[in-house]
Amino acid sequence: MQLIGMLDSPYVRRVAVSLHVLGQPFAHQPLSVFSTFGQFQQINPVVKAPTLIADDGTVLMDSTLILQWIEAQAPGSRLTPADAAQHLHDLRLTGLALAACEKAVQTVYEHRLRPAEKQHAPWLDRVGGQLDAAFAALEAELARVPLAAVQEALTHGGIATAVAWSFTHLLLPGRVDAAAHPCLEAFTKAAEQLPAFRACPQT
């Protein structure tokens, strides 16, 4: 299978890390939806990252749908907790982390793609508040139920959480106070040292 997209995208990196954890071999094409738009468009006319090309040529997109399919192809290895209560908790972590990614991406796009005189302050304030709320909720969840930064214990929620925190600090340095989120900071620092994360550097 082939994974298309840049690892500085949290959604692409989420899939890449998950593939490594699940032991699924893949080829990576680091195409940008900006600088290599035309080349990306030839593979997927929608030009959405991540894009995954299955072995039969089927083109998939959206990180959650891609991971749903990948996990079904990985017998004996899962990122979804088997216990119903743990699964529910993991879905909450995943949803919060993906919300944080979305709001961070929206902030980056507003600052980088829109001229300064056309940036909409109320929109940035609203998105910033949503970003803060997502990370505050994640911090509370990790304080209540700590995540183990062990590759064999990683779940969809754990991977998405670490990827979201790292992405936000890379693209929006200083925007979210690490000292105010000690559980998130400690878990992500430890997760970034695991083989699956080190194999997929975001820079």
C-alpha positions in Angstrom: 0.0 0.0 0.0 1.0 3.6 -0.5 0.5 6.6 1.9 0.4 9.9 0.2 1.0 13.2 2.1 3.5 15.1 4.1 4.3 14.1 7.7 4.0 17.6 8.9 0.2 17.0 8.5 -1.1 15.5 11.8 -3.5 13.4 9.8 -0.9 11.9 7.6 1.4 11.3 10.5 -1.3 9.7 12.5 -1.8 7.1 9.8 1.9 6.6 9.3 2.6 6.0 13.0 -0.4 3.6 13.2 0.9 1.6 10.3 4.3 1.2 12.0 2.6 0.1 15.3 0.5 -2.4 13.4 3.5 -3.7 11.5 1.9 -3.0 8.1 4.5 -2.3 5.4 3.8 0.7 3.2 5.5 3.1 0.7 5.4 6.7 1.6 5.1 9.5 -1.0 5.6 12.9 0.7 3.5 15.0 -1.6 2.2 18.4 -0.6 -1.3 19.6 -1.2 0.3 23.0 -1.9 3.7 22.8 -3.6 2.9 19.5 -5.5 -0.8 20.0 -6.0 -0.8 18.9 -9.6 1.1 15.7 -8.9 -1.1 14.9 -5.9 -4.2 15.6 -8.1 -3.1 12.9 -10.6 -3.2 10.4 -7.7 -6.4 11.7 -6.0 -8.4 14.4 -7.8 -9.8 15.5 -4.5 -6.2 16.3 -3.3 -6.9 15.3 0.3 -4.1 14.3 2.7 -3.8 11.6 3.8 -4.5 9.5 0.7 -4.0 5.8 0.8 -3.7 3.6 -2.2 -4.6 0.0 -1.4 -2.8 -2.9 -3.1 -5.7 -3.3 -5.5 -5.5 0.3 -6.5 -8.4 1.6 -4.4 -7.9 5.2 -3.3 -9.0 6.0 0.3 -8.9 9.3 2.1 -9.7 10.6 5.6 -7.4 9.3 8.4 -10.1 7.7 10.4 -11.6 5.8 7.5 -8.1 4.7 6.4 -7.2 3.5 9.9 -10.5 1.6 10.1 -9.6 -0.3 6.9 -6.0 -0.8 7.9 -6.9 -2.3 11.3 -9.1 -4.8 9.6 -6.1 -5.9 7.5 -3.9 -6.4 10.6 -5.0 -9.7 12.3 -3.8 -10.1 15.8 -2.8 -6.5 16.2 -5.3 -3.8 17.1 -5.3 -0.1 18.2 -8.9 -0.3 19.3 -9.3 -1.5 23.0 -11.4 -4.6 23.2 -13.1 -3.6 26.5 -16.2 -1.5 25.8 -15.5 1.1 28.5 -11.9 1.5 27.4 -13.0 1.7 23.8 -15.5 4.5 24.7 -12.7 6.4 26.6 -10.3 5.9 23.6 -13.0 7.3 21.2 -13.3 10.4 23.5 -9.5 10.9 23.4 -9.4 10.5 19.6 -12.3 13.0 19.1 -10.7 15.6 21.3 -7.3 15.1 19.7 -8.7 15.4 16.1 -10.7 18.5 17.2 -7.4 20.0 18.4 -5.7 19.2 15.1 -8.6 20.7 13.2 -8.5 24.0 15.1 -4.7 24.2 15.0 -4.8 23.7 11.2 -7.5 26.3 10.8 -5.4 28.8 12.8 -2.3 28.0 10.7 -4.2 28.4 7.5 -5.7 31.7 8.6 -2.3 33.1 9.4 -0.4 31.7 6.5 -2.8 31.7 3.6 -4.8 34.9 4.2 -3.2 38.4 4.0 -2.9 40.0 7.4 -5.4 42.7 6.6 -8.0 40.1 5.7 -7.6 37.9 8.8 -10.8 37.7 10.8 -10.0 38.3 14.5 -13.4 37.0 15.8 -12.9 33.8 13.8 -9.4 33.3 15.2 -10.6 34.0 18.7 -13.4 31.4 18.3 -11.1 28.8 16.9 -8.5 29.5 19.5 -11.0 29.0 22.2 -12.0 25.6 20.7 -8.3 24.6 20.5 -7.8 25.5 24.2 -10.9 23.6 25.2 -9.8 20.5 23.4 -6.4 20.4 25.0 -7.9 21.3 28.5 -10.2 18.3 28.1 -7.4 16.0 27.0 -5.3 17.1 29.9 -8.1 16.3 32.3 -8.6 12.8 30.7 -4.9 12.0 30.9 -4.8 13.1 34.5 -7.8 10.9 35.3 -6.7 7.9 33.2 -2.9 8.1 32.4 -1.7 6.8 29.0 1.2 4.5 28.9 3.9 5.6 26.5 4.7 2.0 25.5 4.4 1.0 21.8 2.6 -2.2 22.6 0.0 -0.2 24.6 -0.7 2.5 22.0 -4.2 3.1 20.9 -5.9 5.3 18.4 -6.5 7.8 21.1 -2.9 7.8 22.4 -1.4 8.2 18.9 -3.8 11.0 18.0 -3.2 12.8 21.3 0.6 12.8 20.9 0.4 13.8 17.2 -1.9 16.7 18.0 0.2 18.0 20.8 3.4 17.8 18.7 1.8 19.3 15.7 0.4 22.3 17.6 3.8 23.0 19.2 5.6 22.7 15.9 3.3 25.0 13.9 2.0 27.3 16.6 5.0 27.6 19.0 4.0 29.1 22.3 0.3 29.1 21.5 -0.6 26.4 24.1 1.3 26.5 27.4 3.1 23.2 28.0 3.4 23.9 31.7 -0.3 24.1 32.1 -0.7 20.6 30.5 1.9 18.5 32.3 0.2 15.1 31.5 0.0 15.9 27.8 3.6 17.2 27.7 5.0 14.2 29.5 3.1 11.6 27.5 4.0 13.2 24.2 7.7 13.5 25.0 7.8 9.8 25.9 5.7 8.8 22.9 7.9 10.7 20.5 10.8 8.5 21.6 9.0 5.3 20.6 10.2 3.5 17.4 6.9 4.2 15.5 7.1 7.9 16.2 10.8 8.2 15.5 10.2 6.4 12.1 7.7 9.2 11.2 9.4 12.5 12.1 7.1 15.5 11.5 10.0 17.7 10.3 
